[in-house]
Amino acid sequence: MDTLTHALSGALVGRATAPRAPRTDQLSLRERTWIGFLAAAAPDIDFVLLLFGEITYLENHRGATHSLLLMPIWAWLLAVACAILLGRRYPWRAYYGVILLGIFVHILGDLITSYGTQILAPFSDWAPGWNTTFIIDPWFSGLIVAGLAASLYWRPRTGAALGLAAVTALVLFQYTQYRSAVDLGETWAREQGLTDYVAQAYPQPWEPFNWMVVVDRGEQYAIARVNLRRERAPRDPGEDAFFLWQLWAAYPPVDEMQWRRHTQFGPQEVAPLAREVWEQEAMKFFHWFANYPALRSVDRRNYDQCVVFKDMRFQLEGMDSPFRYGMCRSSPEDAWALYRLDADGGRRAL
């Protein structure tokens, strides 16, 4: 979830849980709003890990700062910091509850997406994702803003509580759509006579009816995009159409789903080289991160060899997956070197 939406959700929960008549040693409604706002944004401070390299960031983003186990400690540290920085107007205990709630709703907001959140860090790198909500969801963010508006201009506690209820109802509805999308994958797999597979679905942009459905068979994936509500497919925008229009038209109705097959190591003639790169120690981070790693390209020019993998989980229509990692070497005798493929096709050593 984007950091602004996180912060607004913290402000909303701070207002929804405010006491009706705060004591002199308790935060006012206005103070709870701002403390909740800042606390719910705080876990994304882990962007500073980029200073230590892209791989370090990828391995630890949504890690320790998003841990349910460490959440009470982070809340205490922030509460003490607030008490000191704000002139000791209140004791740290006055800040602790709303900060704890702010961090908690941040973690929940990330859990409902597909990226993965290491809720047991630092003791485990398990990173579940509930796959109900796209990482930037205008409906989700809009309901939070509406709840804040109702809280500011109508009834503070009631308006905020209704906003939280509406957001919760949306996520529950999105879960029903998620289950419907998974069922489509399982139905297709059975029709194909498959027995050894896992069906999964991922939320897509624009609306809760857009889904990417994946049937995973280990090193082979079948992927289809679908809109669960449409009765007829939108007009083909063409290859030269604006990206957002291509994205809008990428989700046909259920009866017109088109399944595309992808393989982790590509066609037979390049698979041995792709496997060699995949087994390199430097690629281990991508083994952990990628749900559906697939060969993107093999580039062999003169003596140079470059192999690139991508994570199909994040690929949208008309846009390549943003996670593209591979290795290059100048000759078969040289060692492989890790790099990232940028959006413009340039190679960046890691």
C-alpha positions as CSV (number, residue, x, y, z in Angstrom):
1,M,0.0,0.0,0.0
2,D,1.3,3.5,-0.7
3,T,2.6,5.4,2.3
4,L,0.0,8.2,2.1
5,T,-2.9,5.8,2.3
6,H,-1.1,4.1,5.2
7,A,-0.8,7.5,7.0
8,L,-4.5,8.4,6.3
9,S,-5.6,5.1,7.7
10,G,-3.6,5.8,10.9
11,A,-5.3,9.2,11.2
12,L,-8.7,7.5,10.7
13,V,-8.1,4.8,13.4
14,G,-6.8,7.4,15.8
15,R,-10.0,9.4,15.5
16,A,-12.3,6.3,15.6
17,T,-10.7,5.2,18.9
18,A,-10.6,8.6,20.6
19,P,-12.2,8.9,24.1
20,R,-15.4,10.9,24.1
21,A,-14.0,13.2,26.8
22,P,-10.2,12.9,27.1
23,R,-8.6,13.5,30.4
24,T,-5.8,16.0,30.9
25,D,-3.2,13.2,30.6
26,Q,-4.7,12.0,27.3
27,L,-4.2,13.2,23.7
28,S,-6.8,15.5,22.2
29,L,-8.7,14.4,19.1
30,R,-6.5,16.6,16.9
31,E,-3.3,15.2,18.5
32,R,-4.5,11.6,18.1
33,T,-5.1,12.4,14.4
34,W,-1.6,13.6,13.7
35,I,0.1,11.0,15.9
36,G,-1.9,8.3,14.2
37,F,-1.0,9.8,10.8
38,L,2.7,9.8,11.5
39,A,2.8,6.4,13.2
40,A,1.0,4.6,10.4
41,A,3.6,6.1,7.9
42,A,6.6,5.2,10.1
43,P,7.2,1.5,9.0
44,D,8.0,2.7,5.5
45,I,11.1,4.3,6.9
46,D,12.8,1.1,5.8
47,F,13.4,2.8,2.4
48,V,16.7,3.9,3.9
49,L,17.9,0.4,3.3
50,L,18.4,1.4,-0.3
51,L,21.6,3.1,0.9
52,F,23.0,-0.4,1.5
53,G,22.1,-1.7,-2.0
54,E,19.1,-2.8,-3.9
55,I,19.3,-6.5,-2.9
56,T,19.5,-5.6,0.8
57,Y,16.4,-3.4,0.3
58,L,14.5,-6.1,-1.6
59,E,15.3,-8.7,1.1
60,N,14.4,-6.5,4.0
61,H,11.6,-4.2,2.8
62,R,8.5,-4.9,4.8
63,G,10.7,-6.7,7.2
64,A,11.7,-5.7,10.7
65,T,9.7,-2.4,10.6
66,H,6.6,-4.4,9.6
67,S,7.0,-7.2,12.1
68,L,4.1,-8.0,14.4
69,L,6.6,-9.3,16.9
70,L,8.6,-6.1,17.0
71,M,5.5,-3.8,16.8
72,P,5.3,-3.2,20.6
73,I,9.0,-2.2,20.7
74,W,8.7,0.2,17.8
75,A,5.5,1.7,19.3
76,W,7.3,2.2,22.6
77,L,10.4,3.8,21.0
78,L,8.1,6.2,19.0
79,A,6.1,7.0,22.1
80,V,9.2,7.9,24.0
81,A,10.4,10.0,21.1
82,C,7.1,11.9,20.9
83,A,7.1,12.6,24.7
84,I,10.6,14.0,24.4
85,L,10.3,15.9,21.2
86,L,6.9,17.4,22.1
87,G,8.2,18.9,25.3
88,R,7.1,16.2,27.7
89,R,3.5,17.6,27.6
90,Y,2.3,14.0,28.0
91,P,4.0,10.9,29.3
92,W,5.0,8.3,26.7
93,R,2.0,6.1,27.7
94,A,-0.3,8.8,26.3
95,Y,1.1,8.2,22.9
96,Y,1.7,4.5,23.0
97,G,-1.9,3.2,22.3
98,V,-2.5,5.3,19.2
99,I,1.0,4.6,17.8
100,L,0.5,0.9,18.3
101,L,-2.8,1.1,16.4
102,G,-1.1,3.1,13.6
103,I,1.6,0.6,13.1
104,F,-0.8,-2.3,13.3
105,V,-3.1,-0.8,10.5
106,H,0.0,-0.2,8.4
107,I,0.9,-3.9,8.7
108,L,-2.7,-4.9,7.9
109,G,-2.7,-2.6,4.9
110,D,0.4,-4.3,3.5
111,L,-0.8,-7.8,4.3
112,I,-3.9,-7.4,2.0
113,T,-1.6,-6.8,-1.0
114,S,0.4,-9.3,-3.0
115,Y,4.0,-8.1,-2.2
116,G,4.5,-10.0,1.0
117,T,5.1,-8.8,4.5
118,Q,7.6,-10.4,6.9
119,I,5.4,-10.3,10.0
120,L,7.6,-12.6,12.0
121,A,10.9,-10.8,11.3
122,P,13.7,-11.0,12.5
123,F,13.0,-14.7,13.3
124,S,11.6,-15.7,10.0
125,D,11.6,-14.3,6.4
126,W,8.1,-15.8,5.8
127,A,6.3,-13.1,3.9
128,P,2.5,-13.8,3.4
129,G,0.3,-11.7,1.2
130,W,-3.5,-12.0,1.3
131,N,-3.9,-11.0,-2.3
132,T,-7.2,-9.1,-1.9
133,T,-6.2,-5.5,-2.8
134,F,-4.0,-4.0,-5.4
135,I,-1.0,-2.1,-4.0
136,I,-2.6,1.3,-5.1
137,D,-6.3,1.0,-4.9
138,P,-8.4,4.2,-5.5
139,W,-11.5,2.6,-3.9
140,F,-9.6,1.7,-0.7
141,S,-8.0,5.1,-0.5
142,G,-11.2,6.9,-1.4
143,L,-13.2,5.2,1.4
144,I,-10.5,6.3,3.9
145,V,-10.6,9.9,2.7
146,A,-14.4,9.8,2.9
147,G,-14.3,8.5,6.4
148,L,-11.9,11.3,7.4
149,A,-14.2,13.9,5.8
150,A,-17.2,12.5,7.7
151,S,-15.1,12.6,10.9
152,L,-13.9,16.2,10.3
153,Y,-17.2,17.7,9.1
154,W,-19.8,15.5,10.8
155,R,-19.3,13.4,13.9
156,P,-15.6,12.7,14.7
157,R,-15.8,9.2,16.2
158,T,-18.9,8.0,14.3
159,G,-17.6,9.2,10.9
160,A,-14.2,7.6,11.4
161,A,-15.8,4.4,12.6
162,L,-18.0,4.3,9.6
163,G,-15.0,4.9,7.4
164,L,-13.2,1.9,9.0
165,A,-16.3,-0.2,8.6
166,A,-16.6,0.7,4.9
167,V,-12.9,-0.1,4.3
168,T,-13.3,-3.5,6.1
169,A,-16.4,-4.3,4.0
170,L,-14.5,-3.5,0.8
171,V,-11.7,-5.8,1.7
172,L,-14.1,-8.6,2.6
173,F,-15.9,-8.1,-0.8
174,Q,-12.5,-8.2,-2.5
175,Y,-11.8,-11.5,-0.8
176,T,-15.0,-13.0,-2.3
177,Q,-13.8,-11.8,-5.7
178,Y,-10.4,-13.4,-5.0
179,R,-12.1,-16.7,-4.2
180,S,-14.1,-16.5,-7.4
181,A,-10.9,-15.8,-9.5
182,V,-9.1,-18.8,-7.8
183,D,-12.1,-21.0,-8.6
184,L,-11.8,-20.0,-12.3
185,G,-8.2,-21.2,-12.3
186,E,-9.1,-24.5,-10.6
187,T,-11.9,-25.1,-13.0
188,W,-9.7,-24.5,-16.1
189,A,-7.0,-26.8,-14.6
190,R,-9.4,-29.6,-14.1
191,E,-10.8,-29.1,-17.7
192,Q,-7.2,-29.5,-18.9
193,G,-6.8,-32.7,-17.0
194,L,-4.2,-31.3,-14.7
195,T,-3.7,-32.9,-11.3
196,D,-0.5,-31.4,-9.9
197,Y,-1.0,-27.7,-9.7
198,V,-1.8,-24.7,-7.5
199,A,-4.3,-22.1,-8.5
200,Q,-3.8,-18.5,-7.3
201,A,-5.2,-15.1,-8.1
202,Y,-3.8,-11.6,-7.9
203,P,-5.7,-8.3,-7.7
204,Q,-5.2,-5.9,-10.6
205,P,-5.6,-2.1,-11.1
206,W,-8.8,-0.1,-11.5
207,E,-11.5,-2.1,-9.8
208,P,-12.0,-5.2,-7.6
209,F,-13.3,-7.2,-10.5
210,N,-10.0,-7.3,-12.4
211,W,-7.8,-10.3,-11.6
212,M,-4.8,-12.2,-12.9
213,V,-5.3,-15.9,-12.4
214,V,-2.3,-18.3,-12.3
215,V,-2.2,-22.0,-12.5
216,D,1.2,-23.0,-11.2
217,R,2.8,-26.3,-12.1
218,G,6.3,-25.8,-10.7
219,E,8.4,-24.6,-13.6
220,Q,5.4,-23.9,-15.9
221,Y,2.7,-21.3,-15.4
222,A,-0.6,-20.7,-17.2
223,I,-1.7,-17.1,-16.7
224,A,-5.0,-15.4,-17.7
225,R,-6.5,-12.0,-17.0
226,V,-10.2,-11.5,-16.3
227,N,-12.9,-9.1,-15.3
228,L,-15.4,-11.0,-13.2
229,R,-18.3,-8.6,-14.0
230,R,-18.0,-7.7,-17.6
231,E,-20.4,-9.3,-20.1
232,R,-18.4,-8.4,-23.2
233,A,-14.8,-7.5,-23.9
234,P,-13.8,-3.9,-24.4
235,R,-12.6,-2.8,-27.8
236,D,-9.0,-3.6,-28.6
237,P,-7.1,-0.4,-28.1
238,G,-4.2,-1.4,-30.4
239,E,-0.5,-1.6,-29.6
240,D,0.0,2.2,-29.9
241,A,-2.7,3.1,-27.5
242,F,-2.0,4.9,-24.2
243,F,-0.8,2.5,-21.5
244,L,-3.8,3.2,-19.2
245,W,-6.2,2.4,-22.0
246,Q,-4.4,-0.9,-22.7
247,L,-4.6,-1.7,-19.1
248,W,-8.3,-1.0,-18.9
249,A,-9.0,-3.3,-21.9
250,A,-6.7,-6.1,-20.7
251,Y,-9.4,-7.8,-18.6
252,P,-12.0,-9.7,-20.7
253,P,-15.1,-11.3,-19.3
254,V,-15.0,-14.8,-17.9
255,D,-16.2,-16.5,-21.1
256,E,-13.3,-14.9,-23.1
257,M,-10.4,-15.6,-20.8
258,Q,-7.2,-16.3,-22.7
259,W,-4.6,-18.5,-21.1
260,R,-0.9,-17.9,-21.8
261,R,1.8,-20.3,-20.9
262,H,5.2,-19.3,-19.4
263,T,8.2,-21.4,-18.4
264,Q,10.8,-20.7,-15.8
265,F,13.7,-21.6,-18.0
266,G,12.4,-20.9,-21.5
267,P,12.6,-23.1,-24.6
268,Q,14.8,-26.2,-24.7
269,E,17.7,-24.6,-26.6
270,V,18.4,-22.0,-23.9
271,A,17.1,-23.9,-20.8
272,P,20.5,-25.3,-19.8
273,L,22.1,-21.8,-19.7
274,A,19.1,-20.4,-17.9
275,R,19.3,-23.1,-15.2
276,E,23.0,-22.5,-14.8
277,V,22.4,-18.8,-14.1
278,W,19.4,-19.6,-11.8
279,E,21.6,-21.8,-9.6
280,Q,24.2,-19.2,-9.0
281,E,24.6,-18.1,-5.4
282,A,24.0,-14.5,-6.3
283,M,20.5,-15.3,-7.6
284,K,19.3,-16.9,-4.3
285,F,17.6,-13.7,-3.2
286,F,15.4,-13.9,-6.3
287,H,14.5,-17.6,-5.4
288,W,13.0,-16.3,-2.2
289,F,11.4,-13.1,-3.6
290,A,9.8,-14.2,-6.9
291,N,6.5,-16.2,-6.8
292,Y,6.6,-16.9,-10.5
293,P,10.1,-16.5,-11.9
294,A,10.2,-16.8,-15.6
295,L,12.9,-16.4,-18.2
296,R,12.7,-13.0,-19.8
297,S,15.5,-13.0,-22.2
298,V,18.8,-14.6,-23.2
299,D,21.2,-12.3,-25.0
300,R,24.3,-13.8,-26.7
301,R,26.4,-11.4,-28.6
302,N,29.9,-12.5,-29.7
303,Y,31.3,-13.9,-26.4
304,D,28.9,-12.1,-24.1
305,Q,26.1,-14.0,-22.4
306,C,23.3,-12.4,-20.4
307,V,20.3,-14.2,-18.9
308,V,17.4,-12.2,-17.3
309,F,14.6,-13.5,-15.2
310,K,11.4,-11.6,-14.1
311,D,8.7,-12.2,-11.6
312,M,5.4,-12.7,-13.5
313,R,3.4,-11.8,-10.3
314,F,3.9,-8.1,-11.0
315,Q,3.6,-7.9,-14.8
316,L,0.7,-5.8,-16.1
317,E,-0.6,-5.6,-19.6
318,G,1.5,-3.2,-21.7
319,M,4.2,-3.0,-19.0
320,D,7.1,-5.3,-18.2
321,S,7.6,-6.7,-14.7
322,P,9.5,-4.1,-12.6
323,F,11.5,-6.9,-11.0
324,R,14.1,-8.0,-13.7
325,Y,17.3,-9.6,-12.5
326,G,19.9,-11.6,-14.3
327,M,23.6,-12.3,-14.8
328,C,26.2,-11.6,-17.5
329,R,29.6,-12.9,-18.4
330,S,32.0,-11.9,-21.1
331,S,33.0,-15.5,-22.0
332,P,32.3,-19.0,-20.9
333,E,35.5,-18.9,-18.8
334,D,34.5,-15.8,-16.8
335,A,32.4,-15.7,-13.7
336,W,28.8,-14.6,-13.8
337,A,28.1,-11.0,-12.6
338,L,24.7,-10.0,-11.1
339,Y,22.8,-7.0,-12.6
340,R,19.4,-5.5,-12.9
341,L,17.7,-4.7,-16.2
342,D,16.3,-1.1,-16.1
343,A,13.1,0.0,-17.8
344,D,15.1,1.4,-20.7
345,G,16.9,-1.8,-21.3
346,G,20.1,-0.7,-19.7
347,R,22.0,-3.0,-17.4
348,R,23.0,-1.9,-13.9
349,A,25.5,-3.9,-12.0
350,L,24.6,-4.9,-8.4
